[in-house]
């Protein structure tokens, strides 16, 4: 099972392995008390894409397509797929305040697709 959750939400035992998927460390979160098992910063959108998007909802469809394209050549995404194959459950953590338009949602969908393809013998 893969969950997606804001890093500011309370950690729960059912979260399993908690993976921060943002390129930048979240504001106001202390590293020692963050309940983050892995920080996969390189799986986050490139600095260029992140700055361009700037959490402007009207840019979301383009951001999503560009980020998906980045993930296709991102070694850290392959690492995330491997982690998801061997750990259950995992929780993808993000800091954005918009719960519907953030990189973790895109990652979740791409991760599910990749895992499904590998089960079908495609990936």
Buried (B, 14 or more C-beta within 10 A) or exposed (E): EBBBBBBBEEBEEEBBBBBBBBBEBBEEBEEEEBBBBBBBEBBBBBEEBBEBBEEEEEBBEEBBEBBBEBBEEBEBBBBBBEBBEEBEEBBBBBBBEEEEBBBBBBBBEBBEEBBEEBEEEEE
